[in-house]
């Protein structure tokens, strides 16, 4: 009972979490892999996934081709399950575990990229929540125009979004579970509303985004990867790190995959189906308004509740993991201070987008879409390290910011890993076809396809795996290869 009481005090719902990126002691580990199901199903029953599903239709694909990509993305969420395995093993957050790859100081680079990505999506989701709330105000007869209305919607959005992640891990887990039920019910309701009107024979466009239909389908697979699972990989272990160290790996992967995969197939599928019914120009201008126009009047409010709740649950994860990435950059502050500071920065970006530069939001979203160029290679390297070491981490060394850490390498940086990371990102850059950058390789040789979501992770995995195995064979080390590499750096 004493252990149980300690657990409750250390990580209790609706109380401020005391741990940041420090190692969670064994006697404070708690929870079940089933908790991950609720975290990830609520985190992915979002309007963002809905928009991505519609995007496959806008690319010029048939409904069945779009649904095939939706299924591919749901299956690909197994990657998020793999990324969650390191949490129980190391007992700390994802970007802190990444120090085992890049070094205590060198890891600040990927941690910075991760923080920019997460805090950026916090701001974008907050702006979208404000837009949805204003639309809801109009439907229920409240004022829905003017600066005052926008400010009121912003205040409500901030209260909905930030109280939970600021309190911490267990509050996030509990609220995700509660909101998952409502989101699932409302999402299934939307499915039954649109089902009778679905044109199942909806044909592919004569003007696909890439050179032909086949290339556009492959392009869609890449867009699906970068917009779904690869946008979450830097979050995985943040929510599994409180689990006991000897927890079943199959259960961690299985429940994470099941929750995120089910949510993905539901929301991506709904997006693709609705994409065959809405006006594409109206949808591009304002997707929420375009969808409301095709729904029966009685379902307008439930639909907006789906949009708002999904944006909020997604932002619970964005905000909490953003504060973890901020701490992994080396910030010497408490987790609560990190969460408050991080929230303040996200709010500043939100205010700028809402009141000073509305066009900035579109540019910022396009900029964040390019995050796959760094998150992709990092994901491949993270998985390569985990599987090469079988998840054996020297946990104390992950938070030891002195030369005594086994992950100090050369002056705190593992330079070969940094080079692999940058080379992989650079190579992925040449396979991009986006609003902000169209690679000549993509345009002239690939028929307009964007393959960066495949190139970055695969290259990062292969190059890091090869480097790591070479070091193992060179030093003839089988159990603690990091020790030999550290010794080489100190020589």
C-alpha positions as CSV (number, residue, x, y, z in Angstrom):
1,X,0.0,0.0,0.0
2,X,2.9,2.4,0.7
3,X,4.1,2.1,-2.9
4,X,0.6,2.7,-4.2
5,X,0.2,5.8,-2.1
6,X,3.5,7.1,-3.4
7,X,2.4,6.4,-7.0
8,X,-0.8,8.4,-6.5
9,X,1.0,11.4,-5.0
10,X,3.6,11.5,-7.8
11,X,1.4,11.2,-10.9
12,X,-2.2,11.9,-9.9
13,X,-5.0,13.2,-12.3
14,X,-5.9,16.8,-11.8
15,X,-2.8,17.5,-9.7
16,X,0.4,19.1,-11.0
17,X,2.8,16.5,-12.2
18,X,6.2,16.6,-10.4
19,X,8.3,14.8,-13.0
20,X,9.7,16.4,-16.1
21,X,12.4,14.6,-18.2
22,X,14.0,13.1,-15.1
23,X,14.0,9.3,-14.9
24,X,10.8,7.9,-13.4
25,X,11.8,5.6,-10.5
26,X,10.7,2.0,-10.6
27,X,8.5,2.4,-7.5
28,X,6.6,5.2,-9.2
29,X,5.9,3.4,-12.4
30,X,2.2,2.6,-12.9
31,X,-0.6,2.2,-15.4
32,X,-1.3,-0.3,-18.1
33,X,-0.6,-0.4,-21.9
34,X,-4.4,-0.2,-22.3
35,X,-4.0,3.5,-21.2
36,X,-2.2,4.1,-24.5
37,X,-5.2,3.0,-26.5
38,X,-7.2,5.9,-25.0
39,X,-4.4,8.4,-25.4
40,X,-4.0,7.7,-29.1
41,X,-7.6,7.1,-30.2
42,X,-8.6,10.5,-28.7
43,X,-5.5,12.2,-30.1
44,X,-6.3,11.0,-33.6
45,X,-10.1,11.4,-33.8
46,X,-9.4,14.9,-35.0
47,X,-10.4,17.2,-37.8
48,X,-6.8,17.2,-39.0
49,X,-7.1,13.6,-40.0
50,X,-10.4,14.3,-41.6
51,X,-8.9,17.0,-43.8
52,X,-6.0,14.7,-44.8
53,X,-8.6,12.1,-45.9
54,X,-10.3,14.7,-48.1
55,X,-6.9,15.7,-49.5
56,X,-6.5,12.4,-51.2
57,X,-9.7,13.1,-53.2
58,X,-8.5,16.6,-54.0
59,X,-5.3,15.1,-55.4
60,X,-7.4,13.5,-58.1
61,X,-7.7,9.9,-56.8
62,X,-10.9,7.8,-56.9
63,X,-12.7,7.1,-53.7
64,X,-11.5,3.5,-53.5
65,X,-7.9,4.6,-54.1
66,X,-8.2,7.2,-51.3
67,X,-9.7,4.6,-49.0
68,X,-6.7,2.3,-49.8
69,X,-4.3,5.0,-48.7
70,X,-6.4,5.6,-45.6
71,X,-5.9,1.9,-44.7
72,X,-2.2,2.1,-45.4
73,X,-1.9,5.0,-43.0
74,X,-3.8,3.1,-40.3
75,X,-1.4,0.2,-40.7
76,X,1.6,2.5,-40.7
77,X,0.7,3.6,-37.1
78,X,2.5,0.5,-36.0
79,X,5.6,2.8,-36.2
80,X,4.1,4.9,-33.4
81,X,3.8,1.7,-31.3
82,X,7.5,1.0,-31.9
83,X,8.4,4.5,-31.0
84,X,6.6,4.0,-27.7
85,X,8.7,1.0,-26.7
86,X,11.7,3.1,-25.4
87,X,9.6,4.9,-22.8
88,X,9.2,2.1,-20.3
89,X,12.8,1.0,-20.9
90,X,14.4,4.4,-20.3
91,X,11.8,5.9,-18.0
92,X,12.0,9.4,-19.7
93,X,10.6,11.4,-22.6
94,X,11.2,10.7,-26.3
95,X,13.5,13.5,-27.1
96,X,15.6,12.9,-23.9
97,X,16.0,9.2,-24.9
98,X,17.3,10.6,-28.2
99,X,20.4,11.8,-26.4
100,X,21.6,8.2,-26.6
101,X,22.0,8.7,-30.3
102,X,23.2,12.3,-30.7
103,X,24.9,12.9,-27.4
104,X,23.9,15.1,-24.4
105,X,24.7,18.4,-26.3
106,X,24.3,17.2,-29.9
107,X,20.7,16.2,-29.1
108,X,19.7,19.8,-28.7
109,X,19.5,20.1,-32.5
110,X,16.7,17.4,-33.0
111,X,15.1,18.6,-29.8
112,X,14.9,22.1,-31.2
113,X,13.3,20.9,-34.4
114,X,10.8,18.8,-32.4
115,X,9.9,21.7,-30.2
116,X,9.3,24.0,-33.2
117,X,7.1,21.3,-34.8
118,X,5.0,20.7,-31.6
119,X,4.6,24.3,-30.5
120,X,3.8,25.3,-34.1
121,X,1.0,22.8,-34.3
122,X,-0.3,23.9,-30.9
123,X,-0.8,27.4,-32.4
124,X,-2.3,26.1,-35.6
125,X,-4.8,23.9,-33.7
126,X,-5.7,26.8,-31.4
127,X,-6.5,29.1,-34.3
128,X,-8.6,26.4,-35.9
129,X,-10.4,25.9,-32.6
130,X,-11.2,29.6,-32.5
131,X,-12.6,29.4,-36.0
132,X,-14.8,26.4,-35.1
133,X,-16.1,28.1,-31.9
134,X,-17.0,31.3,-33.8
135,X,-19.0,29.1,-36.3
136,X,-20.7,27.3,-33.4
137,X,-21.6,30.7,-31.9
138,X,-23.5,31.6,-35.1
139,X,-25.4,28.3,-35.1
140,X,-26.6,28.6,-31.5
141,X,-27.7,32.2,-32.0
142,X,-24.8,34.1,-30.4
143,X,-22.9,37.0,-32.0
144,X,-20.3,35.5,-34.4
145,X,-18.6,38.5,-35.9
146,X,-16.1,41.1,-34.7
147,X,-12.9,41.3,-32.7
148,X,-14.7,40.8,-29.4
149,X,-16.3,37.5,-30.5
150,X,-12.9,36.3,-31.7
151,X,-11.3,37.2,-28.3
152,X,-14.1,35.4,-26.5
153,X,-13.5,32.3,-28.6
154,X,-9.8,32.6,-28.0
155,X,-10.2,32.7,-24.2
156,X,-12.5,29.6,-24.3
157,X,-10.0,27.8,-26.6
158,X,-7.1,28.5,-24.3
159,X,-9.0,27.3,-21.3
160,X,-10.0,24.1,-23.1
161,X,-6.6,23.5,-24.5
162,X,-4.0,24.3,-21.8
163,X,-5.3,23.5,-18.3
164,X,-5.0,19.7,-18.9
165,X,-1.4,19.5,-20.3
166,X,-0.2,22.0,-17.8
167,X,-1.4,19.7,-15.0
168,X,0.5,16.9,-16.6
169,X,0.7,13.3,-17.7
170,X,-2.0,11.5,-15.7
171,X,-4.5,14.3,-16.3
172,X,-3.9,14.0,-20.0
173,X,-4.4,10.2,-19.9
174,X,-7.7,10.5,-17.9
175,X,-9.1,13.3,-20.1
176,X,-8.2,11.5,-23.3
177,X,-10.1,8.5,-22.1
178,X,-13.2,10.6,-21.2
179,X,-13.3,12.5,-24.4
180,X,-12.6,9.4,-26.6
181,X,-16.1,8.1,-25.9
182,X,-17.8,11.3,-27.0
183,X,-15.5,11.8,-30.0
184,X,-16.1,8.2,-31.2
185,X,-19.9,8.5,-30.8
186,X,-20.1,11.8,-32.7
187,X,-17.7,10.6,-35.4
188,X,-19.8,7.4,-36.0
189,X,-22.9,9.6,-36.1
190,X,-21.3,11.6,-38.9
191,X,-20.6,8.4,-40.8
192,X,-24.2,7.3,-40.7
193,X,-25.4,10.8,-41.7
194,X,-23.3,10.8,-44.9
195,X,-23.4,7.0,-45.7
196,X,-26.6,7.1,-47.8
197,X,-25.2,9.8,-50.1
198,X,-21.8,8.3,-50.8
199,X,-21.0,7.9,-54.6
200,X,-19.0,4.7,-54.3
201,X,-18.1,4.8,-58.0
202,X,-16.5,8.2,-57.6
203,X,-13.8,8.2,-60.3
204,X,-10.3,9.6,-60.4
205,X,-9.8,13.0,-61.8
206,X,-8.5,13.5,-65.4
207,X,-6.0,16.0,-63.9
208,X,-4.2,14.3,-61.0
209,X,-1.5,16.1,-59.0
210,X,1.3,14.0,-60.4
211,X,2.0,13.0,-64.0
212,X,-0.4,10.1,-64.0
213,X,-2.8,8.3,-61.7
214,X,-0.3,5.7,-60.5
215,X,2.3,8.3,-59.6
216,X,-0.4,10.3,-57.8
217,X,-1.4,7.2,-55.8
218,X,2.3,6.8,-54.6
219,X,2.4,10.5,-53.9
220,X,-0.7,10.1,-51.8
221,X,1.0,7.3,-49.8
222,X,3.9,9.7,-49.0
223,X,1.5,12.5,-48.1
224,X,-0.4,10.1,-45.9
225,X,2.7,9.0,-44.0
226,X,4.1,12.6,-43.4
227,X,0.6,13.9,-42.3
228,X,-0.3,11.0,-40.0
229,X,2.2,8.7,-38.2
230,X,5.3,10.7,-38.9
231,X,3.7,13.8,-37.3
232,X,3.4,11.8,-34.0
233,X,6.7,9.8,-33.7
234,X,8.4,12.4,-31.6
235,X,5.6,12.1,-29.0
236,X,5.6,8.3,-28.5
237,X,7.5,7.6,-25.3
238,X,6.2,10.7,-23.5
239,X,3.0,8.7,-22.7
240,X,4.6,5.3,-22.1
241,X,7.4,6.3,-19.8
242,X,5.4,5.8,-16.6
243,X,4.7,2.1,-17.4
244,X,6.7,-0.5,-15.6
245,X,10.1,-1.3,-17.2
246,X,9.1,-5.0,-17.7
247,X,5.8,-4.2,-19.3
248,X,4.9,-6.4,-22.4
249,X,6.4,-4.9,-25.5
250,X,3.7,-6.5,-27.6
251,X,1.0,-4.8,-25.5
252,X,2.7,-1.4,-25.7
253,X,2.9,-1.6,-29.5
254,X,-0.5,-3.3,-29.9
255,X,-2.6,-0.8,-27.8
256,X,-0.8,2.2,-29.3
257,X,-1.3,0.9,-32.8
258,X,-4.9,-0.1,-32.2
259,X,-6.0,3.2,-30.8
260,X,-4.2,5.4,-33.4
261,X,-5.1,3.0,-36.2
262,X,-8.8,2.8,-35.5
263,X,-9.0,6.6,-35.2
264,X,-7.1,7.0,-38.4
265,X,-9.3,4.7,-40.5
266,X,-12.4,6.3,-39.1
267,X,-11.4,10.0,-39.6
268,X,-9.3,9.5,-42.8
269,X,-12.1,7.4,-44.2
270,X,-14.8,10.0,-43.3
271,X,-12.6,12.7,-44.9
272,X,-12.3,10.8,-48.1
273,X,-16.0,10.0,-48.3
274,X,-17.0,13.6,-47.5
275,X,-14.5,14.8,-50.1
276,X,-16.6,13.3,-52.8
277,X,-19.6,15.3,-51.7
278,X,-18.3,18.8,-51.0
279,X,-17.4,21.6,-53.5
280,X,-13.6,21.5,-53.8
281,X,-13.2,25.3,-54.1
282,X,-15.4,26.0,-51.1
283,X,-13.6,23.3,-49.1
284,X,-10.2,24.8,-49.9
285,X,-11.5,28.2,-48.7
286,X,-13.0,27.0,-45.4
287,X,-13.4,23.2,-44.9
288,X,-15.6,23.6,-41.8
289,X,-18.2,25.8,-43.5
290,X,-18.1,23.7,-46.7
291,X,-18.9,20.5,-44.7
292,X,-21.7,22.2,-42.7
293,X,-23.4,23.1,-45.9
294,X,-23.8,19.4,-47.0
295,X,-25.0,18.2,-43.6
296,X,-28.6,18.1,-42.4
297,X,-29.2,21.1,-40.1
298,X,-29.8,19.0,-37.0
299,X,-26.2,17.6,-37.3
300,X,-24.4,20.9,-37.7
301,X,-23.8,21.4,-34.0
302,X,-22.7,17.8,-33.3
303,X,-20.2,18.1,-36.2
304,X,-18.7,21.3,-34.8
305,X,-18.4,19.6,-31.4
306,X,-16.4,16.8,-33.2
307,X,-14.2,19.4,-34.7
308,X,-13.6,21.3,-31.5
309,X,-13.2,18.3,-29.2
310,X,-10.8,16.7,-31.7
311,X,-8.6,19.8,-32.0
312,X,-8.5,20.1,-28.2
313,X,-7.5,16.4,-27.6
314,X,-4.9,16.7,-30.3
315,X,-3.6,19.8,-28.6
316,X,-3.4,18.1,-25.2
317,X,-0.7,15.9,-26.8
318,X,0.9,18.8,-28.7
319,X,1.2,21.0,-25.6
320,X,2.5,18.3,-23.3
321,X,5.1,16.9,-25.7
322,X,6.2,20.4,-26.7
323,X,7.1,21.1,-23.1
324,X,9.0,17.8,-23.0
325,X,11.0,18.7,-26.1
326,X,11.7,22.1,-24.6
327,X,13.2,20.5,-21.5
328,X,15.2,18.1,-23.7
329,X,16.9,21.1,-25.3
330,X,18.6,21.6,-22.0
331,X,16.3,24.2,-20.3
332,X,17.0,24.2,-16.5
333,X,13.5,24.8,-15.4
334,X,10.6,22.8,-13.8
335,X,8.2,21.0,-16.0
336,X,5.3,23.3,-14.9
337,X,7.4,26.4,-15.9
338,X,8.2,24.8,-19.2
339,X,4.6,24.1,-19.9
340,X,3.6,27.6,-19.0
341,X,6.4,29.2,-21.1
342,X,5.6,26.9,-24.0
343,X,1.9,27.7,-23.8
344,X,2.7,31.4,-23.8
345,X,4.8,31.1,-27.0
346,X,2.0,29.2,-28.7
347,X,-0.5,31.9,-27.6
348,X,1.7,34.6,-29.0
349,X,1.8,32.8,-32.4
350,X,-2.0,32.4,-32.2
351,X,-2.5,36.1,-31.6
352,X,-0.3,37.1,-34.4
353,X,-2.1,34.8,-36.8
354,X,-5.6,35.9,-35.7
355,X,-5.2,39.7,-35.5
356,X,-2.0,40.8,-37.3
357,X,-1.4,38.5,-40.2
358,X,-4.2,36.1,-41.1
359,X,-2.3,34.9,-44.2
360,X,0.5,33.9,-41.9
361,X,-1.5,30.8,-40.8
362,X,-1.4,29.3,-44.3
363,X,2.3,30.0,-44.7
364,X,3.0,28.6,-41.2
365,X,1.0,25.4,-41.9
366,X,3.0,24.9,-45.1
367,X,6.2,25.5,-43.2
368,X,5.3,22.9,-40.6
369,X,4.4,20.4,-43.3
370,X,8.1,20.4,-44.2
371,X,8.9,19.2,-40.6
372,X,9.0,15.7,-42.1
373,X,12.4,16.6,-43.5
374,X,13.9,16.4,-40.0
375,X,11.3,14.3,-38.1
376,X,11.5,11.5,-40.7
377,X,15.3,10.9,-40.6
378,X,15.3,11.3,-36.8
379,X,12.5,8.6,-36.6
380,X,14.5,6.2,-38.6
381,X,17.6,6.8,-36.5
382,X,15.6,6.4,-33.2
383,X,14.2,3.1,-34.3
384,X,17.6,1.8,-35.6
385,X,19.2,2.6,-32.3
386,X,16.4,1.0,-30.3
387,X,16.4,-2.3,-32.3
388,X,20.3,-2.4,-32.4
389,X,20.5,-2.1,-28.6
390,X,17.4,-4.1,-27.9
391,X,16.2,-1.1,-25.9
392,X,19.1,-1.2,-23.4
393,X,19.6,2.3,-22.2
394,X,21.8,3.6,-19.4
395,X,19.0,5.7,-18.0
396,X,20.9,7.8,-15.5
397,X,23.3,8.8,-18.3
398,X,20.5,10.2,-20.3
399,X,20.0,13.0,-17.8
400,X,23.6,13.4,-16.7
401,X,24.9,16.5,-18.4
402,X,28.5,16.0,-17.6
403,X,31.4,14.1,-19.3
404,X,30.7,11.2,-16.9
405,X,27.6,10.4,-19.0
406,X,28.0,7.4,-21.2
407,X,26.3,9.5,-23.9
408,X,28.9,12.3,-23.8
409,X,30.7,11.0,-26.9
410,X,33.1,13.8,-28.1
411,X,32.5,17.0,-26.1
412,X,28.9,16.1,-25.6
413,X,28.1,15.4,-29.3
414,X,28.0,12.2,-31.4
415,X,29.2,13.8,-34.6
416,X,28.7,10.8,-36.9
417,X,25.0,10.7,-35.8
418,X,24.6,14.5,-36.5
419,X,26.1,14.0,-40.0
420,X,23.8,11.1,-40.7
421,X,20.8,13.2,-39.5
422,X,21.7,16.2,-41.7
423,X,22.6,14.1,-44.8
424,X,19.3,12.2,-44.6
425,X,17.4,15.4,-44.2
426,X,19.3,17.0,-47.1
427,X,18.6,14.0,-49.4
428,X,14.9,14.0,-48.4
429,X,14.8,17.8,-49.3
430,X,15.4,16.8,-53.0
431,X,12.3,14.6,-53.1
432,X,9.8,17.3,-51.9
433,X,6.9,18.7,-53.9
434,X,5.1,21.2,-51.7
435,X,3.7,24.7,-51.7
436,X,6.9,26.2,-50.4
437,X,9.4,24.1,-52.3
438,X,9.3,22.0,-55.4
439,X,12.4,19.9,-56.0
440,X,13.7,19.7,-59.6
441,X,14.2,16.0,-58.9
442,X,10.5,15.6,-58.1
443,X,9.4,17.9,-60.9
444,X,11.6,16.5,-63.7
445,X,12.3,12.9,-62.8
446,X,9.5,11.7,-60.6
447,X,6.5,13.1,-62.4
448,X,5.7,15.5,-59.6
449,X,5.7,13.0,-56.7
450,X,6.9,13.9,-53.2
451,X,8.8,10.9,-51.8
452,X,10.4,12.7,-48.8
453,X,8.3,10.7,-46.3
454,X,9.9,7.5,-47.6
455,X,13.5,8.8,-48.3
456,X,14.2,10.5,-44.9
457,X,13.2,7.7,-42.5
458,X,14.6,4.9,-44.6
459,X,17.9,6.7,-45.2
460,X,18.2,7.7,-41.5
461,X,17.5,4.1,-40.4
462,X,19.9,2.4,-42.9
463,X,22.8,4.8,-42.4
464,X,22.6,4.9,-38.6
465,X,22.2,1.1,-38.4
466,X,25.3,0.6,-40.6
467,X,27.4,3.1,-38.6
468,X,26.3,1.5,-35.3
469,X,27.0,-2.1,-36.5
470,X,30.4,-1.0,-37.8
471,X,31.3,0.4,-34.4
472,X,30.2,-2.8,-32.7
473,X,32.4,-4.9,-34.9
474,X,35.3,-2.5,-34.6
475,X,35.3,-2.6,-30.8
476,X,34.0,-6.2,-30.4
477,X,31.4,-5.0,-28.0
478,X,28.2,-6.9,-27.4
479,X,26.5,-5.5,-24.3
480,X,27.4,-1.9,-23.8
481,X,28.6,-0.5,-27.1
482,X,28.2,3.1,-26.0
483,X,31.0,2.6,-23.5
484,X,33.5,1.8,-26.2
485,X,32.4,4.6,-28.4
486,X,32.7,7.0,-25.5
487,X,36.2,5.8,-24.8
488,X,37.1,6.4,-28.4
489,X,35.9,10.0,-28.1
490,X,38.0,10.6,-25.0
491,X,41.1,9.1,-26.4
